[in-house]
Amino acid sequence: MQFKPYPEYKDSGVEWLGEIGASFNLKRLKHLSASRLSYGANEAADEAISDHPRFIRITDIADDGRLKSDTFRSLPPEKAGPYMLADGDILLARSGATVGKSFKYLKEWGLSCYAGYLIKFSTDYRNNNSSFIYYYLNSIFYWNYIRSSEIQSTIQNVSAEKYSDLIVTLPSADEQSKIVSFLDGETTKIDNLIAKQEKLIELLEEQRKSVITHAVTKGLDPDAPMKDSGVEWLGEVPAHWDTSSLKYLCNINTGNNDTVDSVENGIYPFFVRSQLIERINEYSFDCEAILTAGDGAGVGKIYHHYKGRFSCHQRVYALTDFKRISPDLFFYFFSNLFEKVALDGGAKSTVDSLRKAHFDNFIMVVPPDTEQFQIVEFLNREVVKIDKSISKQKDLIEKLKEYRSSVISHAVTGKIDVRDMAA
């Protein structure tokens, strides 16, 4: 889409901001606030009582700035009182990996208060539009300010004082409303496109899982005689295939390191309980292995297939020394079917945690060697095709997000004139 420029520009005098629309003024965030920017309640999130005010923490805010629905915690009214949120209040994350993330509270979400690692900004509505300010807090220029603040402090922390000094570009109240109206319409269109791509990715991932599951449990010959495996979740398998408990097909070990043992730019891969692979200067294994998290959020979701020297976390299981089954086929079968079976077996009754028995007794199929090779070759081809399609959709989503950010950034600083394009 082509956007027209403003009739006139001026130098903002701010290095990270550049030129802005001539009708825009510069104000610090603290001068747009009805009160001092303030920190939230330093309380533990121990309860989840539905008729108490929701206790909003950094972890409750999704990557897109929306409130998660599955992380509800509450505070007693007497503790929540000084930290209650009003419609349109904006919360800012002040530390850690989420520093700079913002969230706009709406009263329709119910009574809420906020936690100590968040900072509250309450808009002074005299000539200031809360939605305009919130869009500004999602602009490239805002994030440039946050990054420069982090560099100056050397740690991931932005204080209320630093937020207060943020320079905001501000047109007249009428222009703010028109820009907000345009951005509401434009970002909704973009968000809908992103949602469609995300749905397509879900379908492709389901297709990927289905293709793998069928190949590793039914084989490639549709006319092969079948037999009952005797395992409810596995159903029928080709009559000439064997079944075996996992403990007879490989060795099962855990690592002997903790997360603190990781070393930046270390020599060897260090597998922890997340998809992220750390580095370390010492290795505990020198072999081909399949690794998966033994507890935490990665249980049943994190799988690695690696060959060479490496170390792993003490709560990461390393499956090695494969017998009667190729590591590639093992990986396809295990990474697609282990989660549901293992967690349904009781591991999730109290906490996401796996013990050796979950691995020992997991049933796997063992085709003849020639079929193992054929299945792996087939899946390597088909999975690559699906993964390429998924990658294309993810690239498109990133481009849409970049476009969204660019439109917001240019509109809230007067670099493009959208006043006549308001929805």
Buried (B, 14 or more C-beta within 10 A) or exposed (E): EEEEEBEEBEEBEBEBBEBBBEBBEEBEBBEBBEEEBBBBBEBEBEEEEEEBBBBBBBEBBEEEBEBEEEBBBBBEEEBBEEBBBEEBBBBBBBBEEBBBBBBBBEEEBEBBBBBBBBBBBBBEEEEBBBBBBBBBBBBBBBBBBBEEBBEEEEEBBBBBEBBBEBBBBBBEBEBBBBBBBBBEBBBEEBBEBBEBBEEBBEEBEEBBBEBBBEBBBBBBEEEBEEEEBEEEEBEEBBEEBEBBEBBEBBEBBBBEBEEEBBEEEBEBBBBBBBEEBBBBEEBBBEBBBBBBBBBBEBBBBBBBBBEEBBBBBBBBBBBBEBEBBBBBBBBBBBBBBBBEBBBEBEBBEEEBBBEEEBBEEBBBBBBEEEBBBBBBEBBEEBBEEBEEBBEBBEEBBEEBBEBBBBBBBBBBBBBBBBBEBBE
